[in-house]
Amino acid sequence: MDIAARPRAFVRVAGPDARDHLQNMVSNDVEALEVGDACPALLLTAKARLIAPLVVWRRGEDDFLLLTEPELAEAVQAQLVRMRFRARAEIEREEHDSVLVFGGDGIAGDFPGAVELLDSGLEPTMDEEELELRRIEAGVPRWGRELDERVLPAEAGLDRTHVSFTKGCYPGQEPIARLHYRGHVNRSLQVVELDDDTTVERVTSSATRPDGSVVALAYVRT
């Protein structure tokens, strides 16, 4: 079982209206989550620009924990508080230790083949370089590398993993749906070998395999 440290920030949303508030705010279908389930989601502006990628974990009937990047917790909390209006929901920061575990049970998040465990006491068996290689080979975008406030979710492939096209409205829903059903992105995030003939617009991450070959994530013109 491979274990890697996963720096995270955490925002708790709890109360009688917690589910409805999150359903109205994020891109995935929070109402479909059973207690104990989790899903990746996005918090977006009205123009569908990224505020933060999230994992939404329903840990109780009216108790949700949002997992996000350490530098984005303040923005997530502020946006949810600003749009709360009369919703009966507490929105507070929490502190936990998180690890990624490849194999086993835990919070299903945004890394294929892995779950997250909180406050487990498990020691990492992988270093940062090993995790980075696995992330790049899996095509998982990272905030500050592949993702920022200028990136459209569809460009990074997040419309396939973080978005429900059957749920109700949320900020950014109309541009997301319009692009999905009628539009076309001009670039897309792909896993590439740096020694092949693929023409890339911008390499965002790269790592060297044990055999010396180099794999990268890059935005490729479509």
Backbone hydrogen bonds, N-H to C=O, Kabsch-Sander energy under -0.5 kcal/mol:
donor,donor_aa,acceptor,acceptor_aa,energy
2,D,102,F,-0.8
4,A,100,L,-2.5
6,R,98,S,-2.1
9,A,68,T,-2.3
10,F,94,E,-0.8
11,V,66,L,-2.1
12,R,92,E,-3.8
13,V,64,F,-2.7
14,A,90,E,-2.1
15,G,62,D,-2.4
17,D,88,R,-2.5
18,A,15,G,-1.8
21,H,17,D,-2.6
22,L,18,A,-2.3
23,Q,19,R,-2.6
24,N,20,D,-1.8
25,M,21,H,-0.5
25,M,22,L,-1.0
26,V,22,L,-2.4
27,S,42,L,-1.6
30,V,28,N,-1.4
32,A,29,D,-0.8
33,L,30,V,-1.7
36,G,58,R,-4.2
37,D,34,E,-2.5
39,C,56,V,-1.8
41,A,54,L,-2.2
43,L,52,A,-2.7
44,L,25,M,-0.6
44,L,42,L,-0.5
45,T,49,R,-2.3
48,A,45,T,-2.0
50,L,151,V,-0.7
51,I,43,L,-2.9
52,A,43,L,-1.8
54,L,41,A,-3.0
55,V,67,L,-1.6
56,V,39,C,-3.2
57,W,55,V,-0.6
57,W,65,L,-2.6
58,R,37,D,-2.7
58,R,56,V,-0.5
59,R,57,W,-1.1
59,R,63,D,-1.3
60,G,63,D,-1.6
63,D,60,G,-1.0
64,F,13,V,-2.5
65,L,57,W,-2.7
66,L,11,V,-3.1
67,L,55,V,-2.7
67,L,65,L,-0.5
68,T,9,A,-2.5
68,T,66,L,-0.5
72,L,69,E,-2.1
73,A,69,E,-0.6
73,A,70,P,-0.7
76,V,72,L,-2.4
77,Q,73,A,-2.8
78,A,74,E,-2.5
79,Q,75,A,-2.3
80,L,76,V,-2.3
81,V,77,Q,-2.3
82,R,78,A,-2.6
83,M,79,Q,-1.7
84,R,81,V,-1.3
87,A,84,R,-2.5
89,A,87,A,-1.6
90,E,14,A,-3.8
92,E,12,R,-2.1
92,E,90,E,-0.5
94,E,10,F,-2.0
99,V,117,L,-2.0
100,L,4,A,-3.2
101,V,115,V,-3.1
102,F,2,D,-2.7
103,G,101,V,-1.1
107,I,116,E,-2.8
108,A,106,G,-0.7
109,G,107,I,-0.5
109,G,114,A,-0.7
114,A,111,F,-1.9
115,V,101,V,-2.4
116,E,107,I,-2.2
117,L,99,V,-2.3
119,D,97,D,-3.2
125,T,3,I,-2.2
126,M,3,I,-2.1
131,L,127,D,-2.1
132,E,128,E,-2.5
133,L,129,E,-2.1
134,R,130,E,-2.0
135,R,131,L,-2.7
136,I,132,E,-2.5
137,E,133,L,-2.4
138,A,134,R,-1.7
139,G,135,R,-0.6
139,G,136,I,-1.2
140,V,135,R,-2.2
144,G,147,L,-3.0
145,R,142,R,-1.8
146,E,142,R,-1.5
147,L,142,R,-2.1
151,V,148,D,-1.4
155,E,152,L,-1.0
156,A,152,L,-1.1
157,G,154,A,-0.9
158,L,153,P,-2.3
159,D,153,P,-0.6
160,R,157,G,-1.3
162,H,158,L,-3.1
164,S,27,S,-2.5
173,Q,170,Y,-2.4
176,I,172,G,-1.9
177,A,173,Q,-2.7
178,R,174,E,-2.7
179,L,175,P,-2.2
180,H,176,I,-2.0
181,Y,177,A,-2.6
182,R,178,R,-2.3
183,G,178,R,-0.7
183,G,179,L,-1.0
188,S,220,V,-2.2
189,L,155,E,-2.5
190,Q,218,A,-2.7
192,V,190,Q,-0.5
192,V,216,A,-2.7
194,L,192,V,-0.5
194,L,214,V,-1.7
196,D,193,E,-2.0
200,V,198,T,-0.7
201,E,219,Y,-3.4
202,R,219,Y,-1.3
204,T,217,L,-2.6
205,S,217,L,-1.5
207,A,215,V,-2.4
209,R,213,S,-3.2
212,G,209,R,-2.1
215,V,207,A,-2.4
216,A,192,V,-2.7
217,L,205,S,-2.4
218,A,190,Q,-2.3
219,Y,202,R,-2.5
220,V,188,S,-2.9
220,V,218,A,-0.6
221,R,199,T,-0.5
222,T,186,N,-2.0
